[in-house]
């Protein structure tokens, strides 16, 4: 699907990957562009720069996702492309707080669910639409430093697969973005991680990969091509788990309880 002439919504657009994609959608000629984030101040600046409608709110709540979609439709009409991108970083393992688990689940899984609930019926009626969700290479491989992050990103990938299976032959295209280390505030706050082993790319490079994948309507979007090889290695789970434990020890990341 081409972005030109389409109505697009991007969440988590006040910075990082979301901002880069929103700016790229504008450059590609989107007919209508709506950006969403909890950081209303930064979001307003991004929206002003690219001529988009800014809708501040918490997309971890279904009522806020419904409000976002309603405001987008009021301004531009039916939504063609919804990029559910917002994400959060929470550390810890099984002992992470219930709030960190709940917040991660709300943003990394339920936000995608809420968007699909609202948009799939109308997309089915039209026979077309695009749901683009950000997960992470952690959703395909592992996140040694955070169980809440890795587990919910895995669930996000599974949800995208489900949506593609159910609706991919009825006009709804589904893609899931799974990068490793990207130069964003989240990565800077986390510091050096095992995800950086193949290098850190900038958000413009991610945007280039997203546009290319959308043109081809590829399900899996991998800005770091090495991830495909790691996925193949993971088929031998016992060997892969041994290797991940060695990587954990080498990097010192994600040591569990002692």
N, C-alpha and C positions, 0 to 999 in steps of 0.2 A: 504494500500500500504506500502510495505517495502522500506526503504531508501537505503538499500544495493544495489549497482550496478546502482543507478540512478544518473542523472544529476540534481543538485539542485541549485537554486538561492535564496539568502536571502538578503532582503533589510533592512536598518536600522541595519546593522550588526557590526557597530563599537563599540557597547556596549549594555548593557541591555539584553532584551529578544532576540533580533536578534543575538547578539554574542553568547549567550548560545545555541540557536538553531543551529547556524552554527557549533559550536564546537561539538554538539551532532550529527549532520548529518555526520560530518567527522568521529566520533567515530563509527557510525552505518555502515560505509563502503560506503559512496557515491562515485560513480565512478568519478564524476566531481563536483566541488563545486565553486560557484561564490558568492562573497560577495560584497555588495554595500552600500554606505553611503556618506554623504556630508563631513564627517570628514576623509579626505584622510589619514592623518598621523596615526590616531588610526586604521583605516581600514587596512592599510598596515601591521601593527603589527599583527592583528588578522589573516589576510590572510597568513602571513609567518608562524605563529604558527601552522596552520592546513593544510597548503599546498593548499590553495585556490587561485583563481584568484580574485584580487581586482579591482573593477571598481568604481571610485569615481564619484559622480554626484548628481543632484537634480531630484529625481524621481517624483516630482510634475510637471515635464515637459514631455510631450509625447516624444519629440525627445530624451530625456535622457533615458527614458525607452526603446525605440527602440534601442538605442546605447548599453545599458546594455545587452539586449537580443541578439543583433548581436554579441557582443564580447563573450558572453557565448557560442553561437552556433559555432562560429569560433574556439573556444578552445576545446569544448567537444562534439559538435553535438547537437541534439534536446534536449530541456529541458523537463524533466519529472515532476519536482516539483518546483513551484514558490511560495516562501513565501514572500508575500507583507506585510512587517511588520513595515516599518518606521512610526513614529508618532511624533507629536509636541504638546506642551502644550501652550494654549493661554487662558488667563483669560477673565472675563467680561461677561456681559449678552447681552441683545439686543443692548446695547450701545457700544459693542466692536467695534473696528475700522473695516472698510471695509477690510483692509489688513489682520487683524487677521482672519476674516471670510473667505477671499479668500485663505489664506495660509492653513487654516484648511481643507477647501474643497478640495484643490489640493492634499494634502498629504493623507488625510483619506478616500477620495472617488475616485478622478480622477486617482490617482496612480494605484488603483486596476482596474479601467476601462481601462487604457492604457495597463496594463499587459494582461488583458483578450482580448482586441482587437488584440493584437499581437500574443497571444498564442493559443486562442481557435481554429482558423482554422486548424492549424497543429495538434493540439491534436485530433480534430475530425477526421482528415484523418487517424491518427494512431489508433484511437479508445481508447485512454487512455491518462491520464495526471492528475495532481493534482494542484489545485489552493487553496492555504492556505493564508487567509487574517487575519491580526490582527485588531480587533475592540477593544472592552473593555466591561466590565460589564456595563459601562455607556451607551453603545449602546443598551443594553437590558433594563436598568433601568433608570438612570438619572445621570447627572453630575451637582451638585448644584453650584459648583464654576466656571463653564465655560459653557456658552451656545454654543460657537463655537465648543468646544470639544464634548459635549454631542450630539448636533444635527448632526454633521458630522459622529460621531461614529454610531449613529442610521442609517444613510444613508449607511454606510459601511456594516452593518448587512443586510440591505434590498437588497443591491447589491449582496451579497453572496447568499442570498436566491434566488434571481432571476436567478443567474448563475446555481445554483443547480437544480432549476425547469426546466430550459431550456436544460441543458446538462447532468444532473445526470444519465439519462438512455442511454447516448451515450458514456460512457466511461470516462467522465471527473468527477473526484471527487472534491468536494468543501467542505472546512471546514472554520469556522470562530472562531478565538481565542478570548475569552471574559473574561480576568482575572479582579479581583479587584486589591487590592494594591500589587505591586511587588517591591522588593527592587532594584530600578533603580535610575539613576540620575534625571529623570523626577519627581519621587515621592519625592525625597529628596528636590528638588527645590520647590515643591508645599507645603511641610510640612505636618502636620497632616490633614487628610481629612476624610470625612465620609466613603470613600472606604476602610479605614483601620480598620473599625469596626470589621471585622472578621479576623484580623491579616494580617501581611505582610509576603509574602512568597518569597523565593529567586528564581532567574532565572533558576537554575538547576531543581527546582521542576516544574516550568512551562514546561521546555524541556521534563521532564519525561512524563507529561500529554499529551503533543503534540504527542510524539512518540506513546504512547498508543492509542490515538484517531486516529492517522493516520493508525495504524495497523488495527483498527476496521472500519475505514472510517466513523467516526462519523462527522456529520455536526457541531454540537455545541461543542466547547471545553471549559470546565469550570474548570480551576485549583482550583477555590473556589466553592465547591459543594453547598454552601449556596445560590448561585445565582439562582439555579433552584427553590428553595422555594420562593425566592423574586419574581421571574417571575410569579409564581402561585398567589401570593398575589396581583400582579398588575392587575389581571383580574377584580378585583373590583376597578376601577380607582379612584372613589371618595374617598373611604376609604384609598387607597394607597397614594393618593395625600395629604390627611390630615396627614397621618403618616410621609410623607416626609417633610412636613412643620414643624412638631414637631422635626424631626431629624435635620433639618436646624437650628432651634432655639437652640437645645441642643448643637450642635457642633459649632455654630457660623459661619459655612461655607456658602459662597455664598449668603450673604445678598444682595438683590437687591437695587435699588435706595431708598433713604429716603428723 
